[in-house]
Amino acid sequence: MNEANKKNTNDLSLVSLLEKRKNNIGSLEVVRYEVQMINGQPKIVISQVKVLDTNGKYIKFAKLKDVNPYLSKYPISFKQLS
């Protein structure tokens, strides 16, 4: 399987996982992000999101593009930058 197909399969598996476990997803936690100046304005650039169940336990790490459809459906928190 080439890299492009493997990536598409991984993306589909994440979407499938989220769809199957939709009732168990409790929240999303932004764990990798940075503040950048873009066009003179501070912007938050998100790299990775952690999907948590209703008890706050880890389900899966995800890229923002994979969880974008779910952002308005679940509470979101940001891990404090060190």
Gaussian input, Z-matrix of N, CA and C with variables (Angstrom, degrees):
# hf/3-21g

backbone

0 1
 N
 C     1     B1
 C     2     B2     1     A1
 N     3     B3     2     A2     1     D1
 C     4     B4     3     A3     2     D2
 C     5     B5     4     A4     3     D3
 N     6     B6     5     A5     4     D4
 C     7     B7     6     A6     5     D5
 C     8     B8     7     A7     6     D6
 N     9     B9     8     A8     7     D7
 C    10    B10     9     A9     8     D8
 C    11    B11    10    A10     9     D9
 N    12    B12    11    A11    10    D10
 C    13    B13    12    A12    11    D11
 C    14    B14    13    A13    12    D12
 N    15    B15    14    A14    13    D13
 C    16    B16    15    A15    14    D14
 C    17    B17    16    A16    15    D15
 N    18    B18    17    A17    16    D16
 C    19    B19    18    A18    17    D17
 C    20    B20    19    A19    18    D18
 N    21    B21    20    A20    19    D19
 C    22    B22    21    A21    20    D20
 C    23    B23    22    A22    21    D21
 N    24    B24    23    A23    22    D22
 C    25    B25    24    A24    23    D23
 C    26    B26    25    A25    24    D24
 N    27    B27    26    A26    25    D25
 C    28    B28    27    A27    26    D26
 C    29    B29    28    A28    27    D27
 N    30    B30    29    A29    28    D28
 C    31    B31    30    A30    29    D29
 C    32    B32    31    A31    30    D30
 N    33    B33    32    A32    31    D31
 C    34    B34    33    A33    32    D32
 C    35    B35    34    A34    33    D33
 N    36    B36    35    A35    34    D34
 C    37    B37    36    A36    35    D35
 C    38    B38    37    A37    36    D36
 N    39    B39    38    A38    37    D37
 C    40    B40    39    A39    38    D38
 C    41    B41    40    A40    39    D39
 N    42    B42    41    A41    40    D40
 C    43    B43    42    A42    41    D41
 C    44    B44    43    A43    42    D42
 N    45    B45    44    A44    43    D43
 C    46    B46    45    A45    44    D44
 C    47    B47    46    A46    45    D45
 N    48    B48    47    A47    46    D46
 C    49    B49    48    A48    47    D47
 C    50    B50    49    A49    48    D48
 N    51    B51    50    A50    49    D49
 C    52    B52    51    A51    50    D50
 C    53    B53    52    A52    51    D51
 N    54    B54    53    A53    52    D52
 C    55    B55    54    A54    53    D53
 C    56    B56    55    A55    54    D54
 N    57    B57    56    A56    55    D55
 C    58    B58    57    A57    56    D56
 C    59    B59    58    A58    57    D57
 N    60    B60    59    A59    58    D58
 C    61    B61    60    A60    59    D59
 C    62    B62    61    A61    60    D60
 N    63    B63    62    A62    61    D61
 C    64    B64    63    A63    62    D62
 C    65    B65    64    A64    63    D63
 N    66    B66    65    A65    64    D64
 C    67    B67    66    A66    65    D65
 C    68    B68    67    A67    66    D66
 N    69    B69    68    A68    67    D67
 C    70    B70    69    A69    68    D68
 C    71    B71    70    A70    69    D69
 N    72    B72    71    A71    70    D70
 C    73    B73    72    A72    71    D71
 C    74    B74    73    A73    72    D72
 N    75    B75    74    A74    73    D73
 C    76    B76    75    A75    74    D74
 C    77    B77    76    A76    75    D75
 N    78    B78    77    A77    76    D76
 C    79    B79    78    A78    77    D77
 C    80    B80    79    A79    78    D78
 N    81    B81    80    A80    79    D79
 C    82    B82    81    A81    80    D80
 C    83    B83    82    A82    81    D81
 N    84    B84    83    A83    82    D82
 C    85    B85    84    A84    83    D83
 C    86    B86    85    A85    84    D84
 N    87    B87    86    A86    85    D85
 C    88    B88    87    A87    86    D86
 C    89    B89    88    A88    87    D87
 N    90    B90    89    A89    88    D88
 C    91    B91    90    A90    89    D89
 C    92    B92    91    A91    90    D90
 N    93    B93    92    A92    91    D91
 C    94    B94    93    A93    92    D92
 C    95    B95    94    A94    93    D93
 N    96    B96    95    A95    94    D94
 C    97    B97    96    A96    95    D95
 C    98    B98    97    A97    96    D96
 N    99    B99    98    A98    97    D97
 C   100   B100    99    A99    98    D98
 C   101   B101   100   A100    99    D99
 N   102   B102   101   A101   100   D100
 C   103   B103   102   A102   101   D101
 C   104   B104   103   A103   102   D102
 N   105   B105   104   A104   103   D103
 C   106   B106   105   A105   104   D104
 C   107   B107   106   A106   105   D105
 N   108   B108   107   A107   106   D106
 C   109   B109   108   A108   107   D107
 C   110   B110   109   A109   108   D108
 N   111   B111   110   A110   109   D109
 C   112   B112   111   A111   110   D110
 C   113   B113   112   A112   111   D111
 N   114   B114   113   A113   112   D112
 C   115   B115   114   A114   113   D113
 C   116   B116   115   A115   114   D114
 N   117   B117   116   A116   115   D115
 C   118   B118   117   A117   116   D116
 C   119   B119   118   A118   117   D117
 N   120   B120   119   A119   118   D118
 C   121   B121   120   A120   119   D119
 C   122   B122   121   A121   120   D120
 N   123   B123   122   A122   121   D121
 C   124   B124   123   A123   122   D122
 C   125   B125   124   A124   123   D123
 N   126   B126   125   A125   124   D124
 C   127   B127   126   A126   125   D125
 C   128   B128   127   A127   126   D126
 N   129   B129   128   A128   127   D127
 C   130   B130   129   A129   128   D128
 C   131   B131   130   A130   129   D129
 N   132   B132   131   A131   130   D130
 C   133   B133   132   A132   131   D131
 C   134   B134   133   A133   132   D132
 N   135   B135   134   A134   133   D133
 C   136   B136   135   A135   134   D134
 C   137   B137   136   A136   135   D135
 N   138   B138   137   A137   136   D136
 C   139   B139   138   A138   137   D137
 C   140   B140   139   A139   138   D138
 N   141   B141   140   A140   139   D139
 C   142   B142   141   A141   140   D140
 C   143   B143   142   A142   141   D141
 N   144   B144   143   A143   142   D142
 C   145   B145   144   A144   143   D143
 C   146   B146   145   A145   144   D144
 N   147   B147   146   A146   145   D145
 C   148   B148   147   A147   146   D146
 C   149   B149   148   A148   147   D147
 N   150   B150   149   A149   148   D148
 C   151   B151   150   A150   149   D149
 C   152   B152   151   A151   150   D150
 N   153   B153   152   A152   151   D151
 C   154   B154   153   A153   152   D152
 C   155   B155   154   A154   153   D153
 N   156   B156   155   A155   154   D154
 C   157   B157   156   A156   155   D155
 C   158   B158   157   A157   156   D156
 N   159   B159   158   A158   157   D157
 C   160   B160   159   A159   158   D158
 C   161   B161   160   A160   159   D159
 N   162   B162   161   A161   160   D160
 C   163   B163   162   A162   161   D161
 C   164   B164   163   A163   162   D162
 N   165   B165   164   A164   163   D163
 C   166   B166   165   A165   164   D164
 C   167   B167   166   A166   165   D165
 N   168   B168   167   A167   166   D166
 C   169   B169   168   A168   167   D167
 C   170   B170   169   A169   168   D168
 N   171   B171   170   A170   169   D169
 C   172   B172   171   A171   170   D170
 C   173   B173   172   A172   171   D171
 N   174   B174   173   A173   172   D172
 C   175   B175   174   A174   173   D173
 C   176   B176   175   A175   174   D174
 N   177   B177   176   A176   175   D175
 C   178   B178   177   A177   176   D176
 C   179   B179   178   A178   177   D177
 N   180   B180   179   A179   178   D178
 C   181   B181   180   A180   179   D179
 C   182   B182   181   A181   180   D180
 N   183   B183   182   A182   181   D181
 C   184   B184   183   A183   182   D182
 C   185   B185   184   A184   183   D183
 N   186   B186   185   A185   184   D184
 C   187   B187   186   A186   185   D185
 C   188   B188   187   A187   186   D186
 N   189   B189   188   A188   187   D187
 C   190   B190   189   A189   188   D188
 C   191   B191   190   A190   189   D189
 N   192   B192   191   A191   190   D190
 C   193   B193   192   A192   191   D191
 C   194   B194   193   A193   192   D192
 N   195   B195   194   A194   193   D193
 C   196   B196   195   A195   194   D194
 C   197   B197   196   A196   195   D195
 N   198   B198   197   A197   196   D196
 C   199   B199   198   A198   197   D197
 C   200   B200   199   A199   198   D198
 N   201   B201   200   A200   199   D199
 C   202   B202   201   A201   200   D200
 C   203   B203   202   A202   201   D201
 N   204   B204   203   A203   202   D202
 C   205   B205   204   A204   203   D203
 C   206   B206   205   A205   204   D204
 N   207   B207   206   A206   205   D205
 C   208   B208   207   A207   206   D206
 C   209   B209   208   A208   207   D207
 N   210   B210   209   A209   208   D208
 C   211   B211   210   A210   209   D209
 C   212   B212   211   A211   210   D210
 N   213   B213   212   A212   211   D211
 C   214   B214   213   A213   212   D212
 C   215   B215   214   A214   213   D213
 N   216   B216   215   A215   214   D214
 C   217   B217   216   A216   215   D215
 C   218   B218   217   A217   216   D216
 N   219   B219   218   A218   217   D217
 C   220   B220   219   A219   218   D218
 C   221   B221   220   A220   219   D219
 N   222   B222   221   A221   220   D220
 C   223   B223   222   A222   221   D221
 C   224   B224   223   A223   222   D222
 N   225   B225   224   A224   223   D223
 C   226   B226   225   A225   224   D224
 C   227   B227   226   A226   225   D225
 N   228   B228   227   A227   226   D226
 C   229   B229   228   A228   227   D227
 C   230   B230   229   A229   228   D228
 N   231   B231   230   A230   229   D229
 C   232   B232   231   A231   230   D230
 C   233   B233   232   A232   231   D231
 N   234   B234   233   A233   232   D232
 C   235   B235   234   A234   233   D233
 C   236   B236   235   A235   234   D234
 N   237   B237   236   A236   235   D235
 C   238   B238   237   A237   236   D236
 C   239   B239   238   A238   237   D237
 N   240   B240   239   A239   238   D238
 C   241   B241   240   A240   239   D239
 C   242   B242   241   A241   240   D240
 N   243   B243   242   A242   241   D241
 C   244   B244   243   A243   242   D242
 C   245   B245   244   A244   243   D243

   B1=1.4556
   B2=1.5254
   B3=1.3324
   B4=1.4585
   B5=1.5316
   B6=1.3267
   B7=1.4611
   B8=1.5309
   B9=1.3371
   B10=1.4721
   B11=1.5250
   B12=1.3381
   B13=1.4662
   B14=1.5194
   B15=1.3357
   B16=1.4532
   B17=1.5201
   B18=1.3341
   B19=1.4612
   B20=1.5197
   B21=1.3351
   B22=1.4584
   B23=1.5180
   B24=1.3244
   B25=1.4559
   B26=1.5200
   B27=1.3420
   B28=1.4596
   B29=1.5188
   B30=1.3302
   B31=1.4596
   B32=1.5140
   B33=1.3335
   B34=1.4560
   B35=1.5197
   B36=1.3313
   B37=1.4511
   B38=1.5255
   B39=1.3261
   B40=1.4529
   B41=1.5224
   B42=1.3211
   B43=1.4623
   B44=1.5254
   B45=1.3463
   B46=1.4634
   B47=1.5206
   B48=1.3252
   B49=1.4586
   B50=1.5191
   B51=1.3169
   B52=1.4602
   B53=1.5203
   B54=1.3372
   B55=1.4619
   B56=1.5287
   B57=1.3348
   B58=1.4673
   B59=1.5205
   B60=1.3346
   B61=1.4579
   B62=1.5144
   B63=1.3273
   B64=1.4681
   B65=1.5264
   B66=1.3245
   B67=1.4558
   B68=1.5243
   B69=1.3306
   B70=1.4574
   B71=1.5159
   B72=1.3278
   B73=1.4585
   B74=1.5239
   B75=1.3303
   B76=1.4513
   B77=1.5148
   B78=1.3497
   B79=1.4557
   B80=1.5215
   B81=1.3245
   B82=1.4591
   B83=1.5261
   B84=1.3313
   B85=1.4603
   B86=1.5218
   B87=1.3310
   B88=1.4629
   B89=1.5208
   B90=1.3453
   B91=1.4631
   B92=1.5198
   B93=1.3246
   B94=1.4701
   B95=1.5170
   B96=1.3182
   B97=1.4637
   B98=1.5101
   B99=1.3088
   B100=1.4608
   B101=1.5199
   B102=1.3033
   B103=1.4562
   B104=1.5161
   B105=1.3234
   B106=1.4623
   B107=1.5250
   B108=1.3215
   B109=1.4575
   B110=1.5272
   B111=1.3135
   B112=1.4613
   B113=1.5227
   B114=1.3283
   B115=1.4662
   B116=1.5264
   B117=1.3321
   B118=1.4627
   B119=1.5156
   B120=1.3228
   B121=1.4591
   B122=1.5347
   B123=1.3272
   B124=1.4699
   B125=1.5315
   B126=1.3369
   B127=1.4654
   B128=1.5207
   B129=1.3150
   B130=1.4549
   B131=1.5169
   B132=1.3251
   B133=1.4603
   B134=1.5284
   B135=1.3325
   B136=1.4645
   B137=1.5171
   B138=1.3439
   B139=1.4619
   B140=1.5202
   B141=1.3372
   B142=1.4616
   B143=1.5207
   B144=1.3170
   B145=1.4534
   B146=1.5262
   B147=1.3238
   B148=1.4558
   B149=1.5271
   B150=1.3211
   B151=1.4590
   B152=1.5223
   B153=1.3438
   B154=1.4653
   B155=1.5193
   B156=1.3297
   B157=1.4597
   B158=1.5228
   B159=1.3205
   B160=1.4654
   B161=1.5251
   B162=1.3459
   B163=1.4680
   B164=1.5224
   B165=1.3422
   B166=1.4575
   B167=1.5176
   B168=1.3317
   B169=1.4661
   B170=1.5147
   B171=1.3279
   B172=1.4597
   B173=1.5298
   B174=1.3471
   B175=1.4618
   B176=1.5127
   B177=1.3524
   B178=1.4610
   B179=1.5256
   B180=1.3435
   B181=1.4577
   B182=1.5182
   B183=1.3150
   B184=1.4543
   B185=1.5207
   B186=1.3050
   B187=1.4601
   B188=1.5240
   B189=1.3017
   B190=1.4545
   B191=1.5234
   B192=1.3276
   B193=1.4636
   B194=1.5235
   B195=1.3407
   B196=1.4563
   B197=1.5282
   B198=1.3139
   B199=1.4678
   B200=1.5266
   B201=1.3092
   B202=1.4637
   B203=1.5353
   B204=1.3437
   B205=1.4692
   B206=1.5304
   B207=1.3336
   B208=1.4608
   B209=1.5205
   B210=1.3301
   B211=1.4653
   B212=1.5216
   B213=1.3025
   B214=1.4629
   B215=1.5223
   B216=1.3208
   B217=1.4669
   B218=1.5205
   B219=1.3390
   B220=1.4614
   B221=1.5248
   B222=1.3375
   B223=1.4663
   B224=1.5363
   B225=1.3237
   B226=1.4574
   B227=1.5274
   B228=1.3306
   B229=1.4649
   B230=1.5234
   B231=1.3221
   B232=1.4585
   B233=1.5180
   B234=1.3312
   B235=1.4504
   B236=1.5259
   B237=1.3153
   B238=1.4631
   B239=1.5243
   B240=1.3357
   B241=1.4688
   B242=1.5160
   B243=1.3324
   B244=1.4706
   B245=1.5044
   A1=107.78
   A2=117.03
   A3=118.63
   A4=110.74
   A5=116.54
   A6=122.12
   A7=112.77
   A8=117.52
   A9=120.56
   A10=110.44
   A11=116.74
   A12=119.71
   A13=111.53
   A14=116.13
   A15=120.57
   A16=110.39
   A17=117.56
   A18=121.81
   A19=110.41
   A20=117.27
   A21=120.23
   A22=111.26
   A23=117.20
   A24=121.31
   A25=110.35
   A26=117.02
   A27=120.42
   A28=110.85
   A29=117.89
   A30=121.26
   A31=110.65
   A32=116.92
   A33=120.58
   A34=110.84
   A35=116.95
   A36=118.74
   A37=110.84
   A38=118.26
   A39=120.94
   A40=110.07
   A41=116.55
   A42=120.37
   A43=109.37
   A44=117.21
   A45=120.90
   A46=110.78
   A47=116.43
   A48=120.56
   A49=110.49
   A50=116.55
   A51=120.00
   A52=111.19
   A53=116.56
   A54=119.78
   A55=110.60
   A56=116.80
   A57=120.61
   A58=111.46
   A59=116.26
   A60=120.58
   A61=112.33
   A62=117.24
   A63=121.28
   A64=111.31
   A65=117.50
   A66=119.86
   A67=112.44
   A68=117.66
   A69=121.24
   A70=113.10
   A71=118.47
   A72=120.54
   A73=108.55
   A74=114.85
   A75=119.19
   A76=113.11
   A77=116.51
   A78=119.23
   A79=110.39
   A80=114.18
   A81=122.34
   A82=107.24
   A83=116.19
   A84=120.65
   A85=108.81
   A86=116.19
   A87=121.52
   A88=106.75
   A89=116.00
   A90=119.93
   A91=113.83
   A92=118.14
   A93=121.22
   A94=108.26
   A95=114.57
   A96=120.47
   A97=109.22
   A98=115.33
   A99=120.52
   A100=108.81
   A101=114.93
   A102=121.13
   A103=107.44
   A104=117.22
   A105=122.26
   A106=108.89
   A107=114.98
   A108=120.21
   A109=107.34
   A110=116.43
   A111=122.09
   A112=107.11
   A113=115.62
   A114=121.51
   A115=111.57
   A116=115.33
   A117=120.43
   A118=114.92
   A119=118.72
   A120=123.03
   A121=109.24
   A122=117.91
   A123=119.33
   A124=109.62
   A125=115.89
   A126=122.22
   A127=108.80
   A128=117.09
   A129=122.14
   A130=107.60
   A131=116.44
   A132=122.54
   A133=106.63
   A134=116.44
   A135=122.68
   A136=109.70
   A137=116.42
   A138=121.91
   A139=112.82
   A140=117.34
   A141=119.11
   A142=110.76
   A143=114.63
   A144=122.17
   A145=108.34
   A146=116.53
   A147=121.36
   A148=107.92
   A149=116.72
   A150=122.19
   A151=107.17
   A152=116.39
   A153=122.31
   A154=110.72
   A155=116.69
   A156=119.78
   A157=110.12
   A158=116.89
   A159=121.09
   A160=112.63
   A161=117.19
   A162=121.49
   A163=112.26
   A164=117.01
   A165=121.17
   A166=113.92
   A167=116.98
   A168=120.69
   A169=110.62
   A170=114.60
   A171=123.50
   A172=111.76
   A173=116.19
   A174=122.14
   A175=109.58
   A176=116.62
   A177=120.63
   A178=109.64
   A179=116.05
   A180=120.52
   A181=107.78
   A182=116.31
   A183=120.34
   A184=109.77
   A185=115.38
   A186=120.63
   A187=107.36
   A188=115.96
   A189=120.93
   A190=111.56
   A191=117.15
   A192=119.54
   A193=111.48
   A194=117.61
   A195=120.64
   A196=112.91
   A197=117.25
   A198=120.31
   A199=112.68
   A200=117.16
   A201=121.18
   A202=113.31
   A203=119.81
   A204=119.01
   A205=113.64
   A206=117.76
   A207=121.47
   A208=113.48
   A209=117.70
   A210=120.83
   A211=113.48
   A212=117.54
   A213=119.55
   A214=112.60
   A215=117.56
   A216=121.15
   A217=114.11
   A218=117.53
   A219=120.95
   A220=110.82
   A221=116.20
   A222=119.16
   A223=110.02
   A224=116.09
   A225=121.93
   A226=108.61
   A227=115.48
   A228=120.26
   A229=108.48
   A230=115.70
   A231=121.91
   A232=108.84
   A233=116.71
   A234=121.28
   A235=106.93
   A236=116.71
   A237=119.94
   A238=109.88
   A239=115.83
   A240=120.97
   A241=109.36
   A242=114.77
   A243=118.42
   A244=111.16
   D1=128.19
   D2=-179.47
   D3=-76.68
   D4=168.35
   D5=-174.47
   D6=-61.15
   D7=-39.41
   D8=-179.22
   D9=-63.49
   D10=-45.08
   D11=178.67
   D12=-66.59
   D13=-38.59
   D14=178.50
   D15=-62.31
   D16=-43.10
   D17=179.02
   D18=-63.66
   D19=-45.10
   D20=178.58
   D21=-61.19
   D22=-38.56
   D23=177.87
   D24=-64.70
   D25=-42.05
   D26=178.13
   D27=-63.45
   D28=-43.14
   D29=178.15
   D30=-62.16
   D31=-43.82
   D32=179.39
   D33=-64.45
   D34=-38.98
   D35=-179.55
   D36=-65.74
   D37=-35.12
   D38=177.27
   D39=-66.64
   D40=-46.44
   D41=179.20
   D42=-61.89
   D43=-42.94
   D44=178.50
   D45=-62.15
   D46=-43.50
   D47=178.69
   D48=-60.12
   D49=-46.53
   D50=-179.00
   D51=-64.38
   D52=-39.63
   D53=178.86
   D54=-65.23
   D55=-44.18
   D56=-179.01
   D57=-65.76
   D58=-38.45
   D59=-174.86
   D60=-99.29
   D61=16.40
   D62=-174.58
   D63=-51.17
   D64=-40.81
   D65=-178.84
   D66=-71.18
   D67=-19.37
   D68=-179.44
   D69=-94.94
   D70=-13.09
   D71=-179.60
   D72=-73.55
   D73=127.72
   D74=-178.84
   D75=-106.10
   D76=-35.19
   D77=-177.21
   D78=-165.30
   D79=172.41
   D80=176.38
   D81=-123.91
   D82=140.75
   D83=177.32
   D84=-123.95
   D85=121.78
   D86=176.98
   D87=-79.08
   D88=115.90
   D89=-174.38
   D90=-109.11
   D91=-24.15
   D92=177.32
   D93=-126.69
   D94=113.52
   D95=179.45
   D96=-157.81
   D97=164.04
   D98=175.71
   D99=-147.95
   D100=156.53
   D101=176.69
   D102=-97.25
   D103=124.26
   D104=179.89
   D105=-125.77
   D106=151.55
   D107=173.43
   D108=-89.43
   D109=118.68
   D110=179.08
   D111=-125.33
   D112=120.77
   D113=-175.95
   D114=53.54
   D115=38.99
   D116=177.75
   D117=76.32
   D118=6.42
   D119=-178.52
   D120=-119.33
   D121=138.52
   D122=176.50
   D123=-72.62
   D124=131.09
   D125=-179.90
   D126=-130.67
   D127=146.60
   D128=174.21
   D129=-92.79
   D130=122.61
   D131=179.40
   D132=-106.76
   D133=114.71
   D134=-175.27
   D135=-95.99
   D136=131.15
   D137=179.90
   D138=-108.17
   D139=-34.11
   D140=-175.17
   D141=-150.08
   D142=143.30
   D143=-178.73
   D144=-126.73
   D145=138.81
   D146=175.72
   D147=-100.41
   D148=130.08
   D149=177.29
   D150=-93.83
   D151=126.28
   D152=-177.51
   D153=-116.94
   D154=149.38
   D155=177.53
   D156=-81.92
   D157=-175.47
   D158=-176.08
   D159=-67.46
   D160=-15.89
   D161=176.62
   D162=-97.51
   D163=6.01
   D164=179.83
   D165=80.64
   D166=13.26
   D167=179.69
   D168=-92.18
   D169=147.01
   D170=-178.05
   D171=-59.13
   D172=133.74
   D173=169.41
   D174=-108.63
   D175=-54.64
   D176=-175.05
   D177=-166.06
   D178=149.16
   D179=169.32
   D180=-84.97
   D181=147.50
   D182=-178.38
   D183=-145.00
   D184=156.48
   D185=171.79
   D186=-85.52
   D187=154.34
   D188=-177.52
   D189=-55.87
   D190=-41.73
   D191=-177.31
   D192=-61.70
   D193=-27.04
   D194=-179.67
   D195=-77.85
   D196=-29.92
   D197=-178.27
   D198=-104.38
   D199=1.73
   D200=-178.56
   D201=-49.16
   D202=-43.84
   D203=-179.94
   D204=-65.05
   D205=-15.81
   D206=-175.97
   D207=-100.70
   D208=-4.28
   D209=-173.81
   D210=-60.40
   D211=-35.79
   D212=-179.04
   D213=-84.86
   D214=-5.14
   D215=-175.09
   D216=-100.09
   D217=-15.90
   D218=-175.08
   D219=-133.40
   D220=151.69
   D221=174.93
   D222=-63.06
   D223=145.47
   D224=-178.97
   D225=-125.37
   D226=133.83
   D227=173.66
   D228=-124.76
   D229=161.79
   D230=178.89
   D231=-116.52
   D232=129.26
   D233=173.69
   D234=-67.79
   D235=137.86
   D236=-178.30
   D237=-67.46
   D238=131.82
   D239=176.91
   D240=-69.89
   D241=143.08
   D242=178.66
   D243=-97.40

